[in-house]
Amino acid sequence: MTRHEFRNCLCILRSIDEHELEAAGIKMIDKEWLSFCIDPFRWFLRADDATALRLWVLIERRAKPEPVAARAL
């Protein structure tokens, strides 16, 4: 992973919305969501393995989106 790729992953982590977490199977109560918003890096480091994996999959998906076929004009 390059420095730019790592920085991009950190930026993605900072920009994840609650509905994206829920879609990835990560349910949060209000206190957990607030904790994530305040410091997503610490939240990620403290997450259990299964939750961290779900979040990482979400980050990777946004970092390397699937190519979309061009539409005909």
C-alpha positions in Angstrom: 0.0 0.0 0.0 1.4 3.4 -0.9 1.3 6.5 1.2 -1.4 7.9 -1.1 -3.5 4.7 -0.8 -3.2 4.7 3.0 -4.2 8.4 3.2 -7.2 7.7 0.9 -8.3 4.9 3.3 -8.0 7.3 6.2 -10.1 9.9 4.4 -12.7 7.3 3.5 -12.9 6.2 7.2 -13.5 9.9 8.2 -16.3 10.2 5.6 -18.4 7.1 6.2 -22.0 7.8 7.1 -24.2 5.9 9.6 -26.4 4.4 6.9 -23.3 2.9 5.2 -22.3 1.3 8.4 -25.8 -0.2 8.8 -25.8 -1.5 5.3 -22.5 -3.2 6.0 -24.0 -4.9 9.0 -22.6 -2.6 11.7 -25.4 -1.5 14.0 -24.7 1.4 16.4 -26.6 3.0 19.2 -26.4 6.8 19.4 -23.4 6.7 21.9 -21.4 4.4 19.6 -22.2 6.6 16.6 -21.0 9.7 18.4 -17.8 7.9 19.4 -17.2 6.9 15.8 -17.8 10.5 14.6 -15.5 12.0 17.2 -12.6 9.6 16.5 -13.2 6.9 13.8 -9.5 5.8 13.9 -9.7 4.9 17.6 -13.1 3.3 17.1 -11.7 1.1 14.3 -8.7 0.1 16.5 -11.0 -0.9 19.4 -13.6 -2.7 17.3 -13.8 -6.5 17.5 -12.4 -8.5 14.6 -15.7 -9.1 12.9 -16.8 -5.5 13.0 -13.4 -4.2 11.9 -13.5 -6.6 8.9 -16.9 -5.3 7.9 -15.7 -1.8 8.1 -12.5 -2.6 6.2 -14.5 -4.2 3.4 -16.6 -1.0 3.2 -13.4 1.1 3.0 -11.9 -1.1 0.3 -15.1 -1.0 -1.7 -15.0 2.8 -1.7 -11.2 2.9 -2.4 -11.4 0.7 -5.4 -15.0 1.0 -6.9 -16.2 -1.5 -9.4 -15.9 -0.2 -13.0 -19.2 0.7 -14.5 -19.9 0.2 -18.2 -20.3 3.4 -20.1 -23.8 4.2 -21.3 -24.5 4.7 -25.0 -25.4 8.2 -26.0 
